[in-house]
Amino acid sequence: MERTPFPPRPWAQAAIDTFDLESAMPIARMAMACGVDWLEVGSPLIYGEGFRAIAALKEIAGERAVVVDYKARDNCHMLFCEARKHGGDFATVCAAGNDFGVIEALRARSDCGIGVLADIYGLDTHEIPLRTMELAAMGVDAVCIHFGNDQNAYDRVRQQYDGMREAKRAAPSTPVSCSADTLLNAIGACKQGADWVYFGADLLSSAEPGKYAPLRTYVETVHAFRSRAATSV
Amino acid sequence: MTRRPRDAGFRDAASRTVLNGGVLEIDVEVAFRDNRAAANMTAPPAGIAYKLGAHCLLAGTARQREGRTTVSEDAGPAIEVRIGPGGIDDALRAAEVASGLGADRVGVSTPLIYAHGLEIIAKIRRQTRDVPILSNLTIHDGCFRFLAESRRHGAEVGTVSAIHNHAGCRQGVRARLATGIRVLADMTCIATADLPRQAREIEAIGMDGLVVSLGHDPARYDTARRESDGVAAVVDAVSMPVGCVVTSLEEAHAAGEQGADWLILEGSSFGAAAADLESAIAEIRARAYPRRRRAQPARTY
């Protein structure tokens, strides 16, 4: 089974972060209707519903890629193979201080073809370039800079895209993304060279009719950077 | 050996204890009847003891005997049996076996949660009834939500991945205050030499305990490191309860001798047959570990 290739950059990944499929499905459909490139089985959904959530979202995503956001730290080979078996195209491994987990995820890629996204949640901004370089050398498919909600609760200064420019300089040929839960953050990330952005939060908190317009604007804005990316190459 | 009571309810219970050769016995039924705070609890005795003195429970063992829970300082480490990946029926059977064999706690492993969702905790809760359940989330971000959900599904304890994650640990403490779930720091992927420093930082944040865990992936490549490596250093560094994940009896003994307060037996590693797990638990219970953890005052939460 061929894995879905990377879309033209930058692309948008919608994280479906509910705990149950019942509320996840309409949000996923809304995200697809608004043109997102990748659909993410968010950590709450995989914890809440288990592997069946992957298959359910893949059915909605069709040809577009599904990312399983485990942020796996251990048992990575087994978890990545299971994700692939259930229809996932990519899965995330917690890559901060976890070389062995990354190696196991890469072993799973050899065995089943799943893509490996290295999530560097927890690293300080100044640690990002070196770790990105290391992960690129290890052969991961892409790196995700992740300034999470819990960190944000205690650090109101750092922006979600901080470290992006430095990471791209450190590993120019490896796709790098960051979380960007607002339009402003997405613009900031794309300006700094993000290959893609992933988002959830308010934009994907429900599938009410009023959510479509801001979501569509978000995706179109990210896609608008494609011409800029093409020129810069 | 006596403990400073942590609240009025515990003091009341402690006043009715029998000091018998250093073994502190708490008649939970008396404590339950006479303690207004406890009177609101609907949990069975082990759960009450857990709420009255989780520190004691983890530092010693709590066993149910005809409605009476004994919290013993002189007993060996408490035992948690962790249910590994597999089908729902297998997991329920394993949980039933573990609780039947007298495990102090049943742990739901991360891969098992990934496979079946948090609902597996509720199912295991129905199966094990009185035995406390640990939800081994090893979560990184959004810790409050995940721990609250685990509590809602019936878990008394949850874990947060501690490496590079002080923010998550702090959110874990917030979840404990809001929901009552006990929160442990999982130390997987932290180098042995770095364990004591990290443990002190975790303790300062206010976590309920920490788990020294080598992890399956590191174990595959770092063959020189033993599962029990670093336990003694961590026990010396902090006053909070320290657990250790073990996959063999040899490592269980090594961790016990280094002063681990509880041992986490990876259920599947001790053989498929219940008899294997039973003999392992019996041997750990029977073993007199020479290294005793120094007495610590009860913590105020």
Contacts between the chains, C-beta under 8 A, distances in Angstrom:
chain1	res1	chain2	res2	distance
A	17	B	142	7.9
A	19	B	118	7.5
A	19	B	145	8.0
A	19	B	149	6.0
A	43	B	139	7.4
A	43	B	141	7.2
A	43	B	142	6.7
A	43	B	146	7.7
A	44	B	142	6.8
A	44	B	145	6.7
A	44	B	146	7.2
A	44	B	149	7.8
A	46	B	114	6.0
A	47	B	113	5.9
A	47	B	114	7.2
A	47	B	117	6.8
A	47	B	118	6.0
A	47	B	137	7.0
A	47	B	139	7.8
A	47	B	146	6.3
A	47	B	149	7.5
A	48	B	117	5.3
A	48	B	118	5.7
A	48	B	149	7.0
A	49	B	117	4.5
A	50	B	113	7.6
A	50	B	114	6.4
A	50	B	115	5.3
A	50	B	116	4.5
A	50	B	117	3.8
A	50	B	119	8.0
A	50	B	120	7.8
A	51	B	114	6.9
A	51	B	115	5.7
A	52	B	117	7.9
A	53	B	117	7.8
A	70	B	114	6.8
A	71	B	140	5.2
A	71	B	141	7.3
A	73	B	138	6.0
A	73	B	140	7.9
A	73	B	161	5.8
A	73	B	163	7.8
A	73	B	188	5.8
A	73	B	189	6.2
A	73	B	215	7.2
A	74	B	110	7.0
A	74	B	138	7.3
A	74	B	188	5.7
A	74	B	189	7.9
A	74	B	215	4.3
A	74	B	216	5.4
A	74	B	217	5.3
A	74	B	218	7.9
A	75	B	85	7.6
A	75	B	110	6.9
A	75	B	111	5.2
A	75	B	216	5.4
A	75	B	217	6.9
A	76	B	217	5.7
A	77	B	217	7.7
A	78	B	85	6.9
A	78	B	111	6.4
A	79	B	111	6.5
A	79	B	114	6.3
A	82	B	114	7.5
A	82	B	115	7.3
A	94	B	140	6.1
A	94	B	161	7.2
A	96	B	163	6.9
A	96	B	164	4.6
A	97	B	163	5.3
A	97	B	164	6.1
A	97	B	189	5.4
A	97	B	190	7.6
A	98	B	163	7.6
A	98	B	189	5.1
A	98	B	217	7.8
A	100	B	189	7.6
A	100	B	215	7.4
A	100	B	217	4.2
A	100	B	218	4.5
A	100	B	220	6.9
A	100	B	221	5.1
A	100	B	222	7.0
A	101	B	189	7.3
A	101	B	215	7.9
A	101	B	217	4.9
A	103	B	217	7.5
A	103	B	221	6.8
A	104	B	217	4.6
A	104	B	220	7.2
A	121	B	140	5.3
A	121	B	141	6.0
A	121	B	164	7.4
A	121	B	165	7.9
A	122	B	140	6.8
A	122	B	163	7.1
A	122	B	164	3.0
A	122	B	165	5.3
A	123	B	164	6.3
A	146	B	141	7.4
A	148	B	140	7.0
A	148	B	141	3.5
A	148	B	142	7.2
A	148	B	167	7.3
A	148	B	168	7.8
A	149	B	141	5.9
A	149	B	142	5.7
A	150	B	140	8.0
A	150	B	141	5.3
A	150	B	142	6.7
A	150	B	143	5.8
A	150	B	144	7.8
A	150	B	165	7.7
A	150	B	167	4.1
A	150	B	168	4.8
A	150	B	170	7.5
A	150	B	171	4.7
A	151	B	141	7.7
A	151	B	167	4.4
A	153	B	167	6.5
A	153	B	170	7.8
A	153	B	171	6.7
A	154	B	167	5.3
A	154	B	170	6.7
A	155	B	167	7.7
